[in-house]
Amino acid sequence: MKYFDRPALSAVLADGVKELGLDISEQQHAQLLDYLALLFKWNAVYNLTSVRDPMQMMTHHILDSLAAVPAFASAANVLDVGAGGGLPGMVLAIARPQMKVSMIDTVHKKTAFLTQVKAELGLANVTVYTMRVEQLQVSDKFDVITSRAFADLSDFVNWSGHLLAEGGEFIALKGTAPPEEQERLPKDWRVRLLQPLQVPRLQAERHLVFIQKSRQTI
């Protein structure tokens, strides 16, 4: 598919949402399609993703991110590190409008895109930062910090650990979670859970990696 066939994409999205058992309203369904349309349009100029085909974008990006949504059920304030084109952050923000979602990236053209999506879709729960995550300081720390294919797990934790609230956790979206990455985690951190994900229409290995402090205080 070289052009944006909205009815065909809408049908695939509806089937995927049903398969994942998500509660998505008609408005959220439309917003996800609007977001994908913007990603497709901007990608032609700004190279936000190597995936060019809209149907592949639907499966590899939108459904892939939607598959992770249940893991954020209890989250109220989330940071997406290295957000790029907004995956999974923008999808989380649309699927969970009651949740605050911040996205950070060092590349201005990517954060300009995210800011445009926020404006066009009217996403009041979204905040966008253009800087290195190590330099970010916030008064209200995050209960979940996430990333998708961003960096080695140890770098992810080291660079953004100062932003995690007490008792919070990291949720990394990975294809696989190599044991050597887990072993390189800072000594105070551990993988609490490695959860396989089944993404509709995507025959590829996907995992969520849940990371928390080794000694949580009760």
Summary of the structure (lengths in Angstrom):
residues: 218
radius of gyration: 16.6
end to end distance: 52.4
largest distance: 53.6
contacts: 694
relative contact order: 0.13
helix: 43%
strand: 22%
